[in-house]
Amino acid sequence: IGVRLVGSEMCIRDRKWRNDALHHPKSIEIFRSIVNLGMTDVFRVFNPKPYEFTYWDYSRGAWEKDNGLRIDHFLASPKAVDRLHDCQIEKIESEISNQIKLAILKKASIFNGGFLFYSINNMVNYMNKAIVLLLIVTSLFGQTIKSETFDHLKFRNIGPSVAGGRIHDVEVVPGSPEIMFVASASGGIWKSSSKGTMWKPVFDDQKVSTFGDLAISESNTNIIYAGTGEQQNRQSSSWGNGIYKSTDQGETWTSSGLENTFHIGRVIVHPKNSNIVYVAALGNLWKSSKERGVYKSTNGGSSWRKVLYINDETGVVDLAIDINDPNTLYAASYQRMRKTWGFNGGGPGSGIYKTTDGGSSWSRLSAGLPRGDKGRIGLATSRTRSNVIYATVEHADSSGFYRSGNGGRSWKRMNKLNPRPMYYSHLFVDPKNDDIVYLLATDFYRTENRGTTFFEMPTRPTYDVGVHSDHHSLWINPNNSKHFYLAGDAGLHETWDYGKSYNRLNNIPIGQFYGIGVDTVSYTHLTLPTNREV
């Protein structure tokens, strides 16, 4: 595997010390041990002359020159222990932090036979590589590595520089447009206090990092609820552990129960009472369970009551509230089950329900909706007219975009458009004009006539211009409909002209990597396959 043994450039430039160390019997023994394990047969070592190197050719038992290479490898012998310490400390104090210095000295102290060491100029870049090399070389000496050995090794972001990631929700604090949050599919919650100029993670100390929805209380904007577990249905969908609550505008979080709901599609806070909260819980994607349906809390999440339950395979994927009558809510139930051999995304359990008494009782809506088994349903209500509600309905032969103008008593299919509903089904109504509706899916659509016609938004990218496909969330400025944030697989984008052009906020490091490949010749070369998000 080409184990690399790297040393201090300052120390190595001392020719006499270098020769003593390299020709020490213990050094040769280490070379022989590694070669016998089949790891490598050549060890390159830095030579004081610029770009000229010597290496140990075990097959010939001699050092040979190798011109034209860059600074490479080095092994220090036990005879040079004290000198290595002194030289490294001097170098460290002038170039890197005390934290790294402590990590280096800890690593040095665990070896009795030889020292494995990195060039200071490359130390920070090779921190992860150090762990692998320490494990390999330590095993040669029969040493035991203790957990505290790595206390000072810290992960850092090494790229890509153009970041992004699947975002499931974007929210802006009412009355404070500079403060905003994004909840990602698997990268935690991020907060900006500068309209997206700078971000910080605010959920890293919790057990999960996957989210379906965020809800900021309008009556007390310090209170935020986060529903964990993404609401999508893929084999790789991440599951959560219930509801979390923040009382300091996202700075700290505490668990508020519903741990076994696994996937939460929507969280709604009563607009005038932050203690009244509704949760749409999908439940376990992979097996039947009773922990699904609509849950309600009247004490800020201290306790919950299940107010709508269909069956152990049917959860609730979406909720919509009548902002003018908060006791009126609509719920989209969704029967689904995934197994290793396939996905069943529909059944008789899927449908639309309505309550007018805050969840105490529910009625199923059916007039004008397709009969028989249905799949995933998306909902959105008007903020200007209480009786206007829109839905996307997945169905075998009547799938499409539906509208009700009488509070759900009857529905009309306005359009056949409903792309890949099992993964999207996201609707957003313009806060000023409920004839304007946005439909988010692989592409991004807008209607200005209640769904009679849709046109595709100009979001297709050319290289790094435009917006990547696969959209999941939208926040429309309630005071200026021309301004909105569009979120999805490509991260976060902002527009001020109804979506004609965008500013990409590519400074949130939440790309989803599905694998990692390391070049065994140069450990600094990585291949990172992603979910097309960076």
PENORNOR-V799944 format. One line per field, one symbol per residue. ss: DSSP state (H for helix, E for strand, L for the rest). burial: # if it has 24 or more other C-alpha atoms within 12 Angstrom, else .. A space follows every 10 residues. Layout:
# PENORNOR-V799944
ss: ???
burial: ???
This chain:
# PENORNOR-V799944
ss: LLLLLLLLHH HHLLHHHHHH HHLLHHHHHH HHHHHHLLLL LEEEEELLLL LEEEEEELLL LEEEEEELLL LLLLLEEHHH HHHHHHHHHH HHHHHLLHHH HHHHHHHHHL LLLEELLLLH HHLHHHHHHH HHHHHHHHHH HLLLLLHHHH LLLLLLLLLL LLLLLLEEEE EELLLLLLLE EEEELLLLEE EELLLLLLLE ELLLLLLLLL EEEEEELLLL LLLEEEEELL LLLLLLLLLL LLEEEELLLL LLLEELLLHH HLLEEEEEEL LLLLLLEEEE ELLLLLLLLL LLEEEEELLL LLLLEEEELL ELLEEEEEEE ELLLLLLLEE EEEEELEEEL LEEELLELLL EEEEELLLLL LLEEELLLLL LLLEEEEEEE ELLLLLLLEE EEEEELLLLE EEEELLLLLL LEEEELLLLL LLLLLEEEEL LLLLLLEEEE LLLEEEELLL LLLLEELLLL LELLELLLLL EEEEEELLLL LLLEEEEELL EEEEELLLLL LLEEELLLLL LLELLLEELL LLLLLEELLE LLLL
burial: .######### ##....###. ###..###.# ##.##....# ########.. ..####.#.. .....#.... ########## #.###.###. ##.......# ########## #.######## .###.##### #.######.# ....#....# ..#....... ..######## ####..#.## ########## ##..##..## ###....### ########.# ########## ####..#### #######.## ########## ########## #..####### #######.## #######..# #..####### ########## ###.###### ########.. ...####### #####..##. .#..#...## ..######## ###.###### #####..### ####..##.. ########## ########## #.######## #######..# #..#..#.## .....##### #######... ########## #####..##. ########## ###....... ..#....... ####
